[in-house]
Amino acid sequence: MGVETEYGAQARTPTTDRPISVDELGRVMFDPVKDEYGSTNVFLPNSSRLYLDVGSHPEIATAECDHPLQLLRHVRAGDRIVDDLARRAEEALSGRLHHPISVFQLKNNVDSAGNSYGSHENYLISRELVLKELGTSLLPFLITRQLICGAGSITPATSTDPGRFLLSQRAHHVWEGVSSATTRSRPIINTRDEPHADSSRYRRMHVILGDSNMADSSFLLRIVSTQLVLEMLESGFYVPEWELHDPMSDVRTIAGDISGKTPLELSAGGTVTALEIQRAIADKAAEWLHHRPADAVVHRLVQLWRELLDALDAGDVDRLARDVDWAIKLRLLRSYQQRLGVSAEDFSHPKLRHIDLAYHDIREGRGLFSLLETKGAVKRWATEVEIAGATVTPPTTTRAVLRGAFLEAARDAVLRAREAGVEAPTTIVDWTRLKLNSYGTVDARTVELADPFATTDADAEGLIALLGNLPGSDAEPSHAD
């Protein structure tokens, strides 16, 4: 599994006569990347992919992970990497403009103008499953899981509407259930067939409904609940199914109901609530744990999933406010509503909108979520040491470890070549391929890594060893200055 995170970017300056556009900010942020790698689309030493995406915002795709805690550490490592670029951009811009510049990176999914950007999940599944049929079975689960992992959002106030609090930021920005499109219709599940693996064995299920999460528990619940549902469907274990009459309307209805109890119409007649759907699936997931390899972390998360649903059923939203992003944010907003003297239904005050955005600021010691974490007000599942390690070290239980070793060997070969004053070898890396371009008397060599679970590969290890011996004595002198 892996996650792609898009970040909202903004630069603030104390003067209004020299605004900094998003395009300019993106260029400055990625100047160090371009200087080091010659590109704004690169694989990093921890095997993640960093790139300047369309719209001039940074995006990181984690390396392949095979455990939810591993994935959490690498997602949070991505925050650190992007924040480091933001800090360097602040320094560069402040020097150019001769006054302090603040750069903000928000790990959320909608800006103040209503633009949406995503946090996409990728799950490796069996080729034997028909993705469109699987997606249809998953829809009721995916549109209701915002109860346990939604990030929370305030809709903009209008002359007739004081704004509303929603469970999910993405719920109002998806328009289809299952589709091959991405930006045009924004489906919940994207069916484009890009497995990044042996296509005879695997598919990649690409989910674009989810919110970016700040809270560790929310992120883990989002990933683990989906992982377990996929496992149950793949193995033929019974999963309750509901055919909703209008799922795309329901996903927005659910977002506006913090109780989870609004009736949703079924195609066959009758109704069901989001809470009932989640409870039935969580109970089945608890049963499924007796049929799969034991994992203490997954067991604890399924227990937490069921406990949070019980609390929601009892109307105890405060019980969710150490684990679930939307409940943590809502508690903050409620406290400020009391200070401002406005009703619990009124979200029109600019200060509340500021809190909604500042919650997602990834800068440690500045973002509101970061401050709550420092105070111990939210539950942590990843330590600072683990996150720091994940910024430079790839997962060791997937093919990412081979990609990381190849990248390290390539970097060392380039450094040796520069020290020797000779032409440096060049390499190409993507999710499934390692390539050394022709160099001196060495012909171009390519290794395919079609198995995401393979942590050893004789051809890859041979190519890494070859890089370790470059540049050779027959390397051509460099003509560069």
Secondary structure, 3 states (H helix, E strand, C coil): CEEEEECEEEEECCCCCCCCCHHHHHHHHHHHHHHHHCCCEEECCCCCEEEEECCCEEEEECCCCCCHHHHHHHHHHHHHHHHHHHHHHHHHHHHHHCCCCEEEEECCCECCCCCECCEEEEEEEECCCCHHHHHHHHHHHHHHCHHHHCCCEECCCCCCCCCCEECCCCHHHCCEEEECCCCCCCEEEECCCCCCCCCCCEEEEEECCCCCCCCHHHHHHHHHHHHHHHHHHHHCCCCCCCCECCHHHHHHHHHCCCCCCCCEEECCCCEECHHHHHHHHHHHHHHHCCCCCCCHHHHHHHHHHHHHHHHHHCCCHHHHCCCCHHHHHHHHHHHHHHHHCCCCCCCCCHHHHHHHHHCCECCCCCCHHHHHHHCCCCCCCCCHHHHHHHCCCCCCCCCHHHHHHHHHHHHHHHHHHHHHCECCCCEEECCCEEEECCECCECCEEEECCCCCCCCCHHHHHHHHHHHCCCCCCCCECCCC
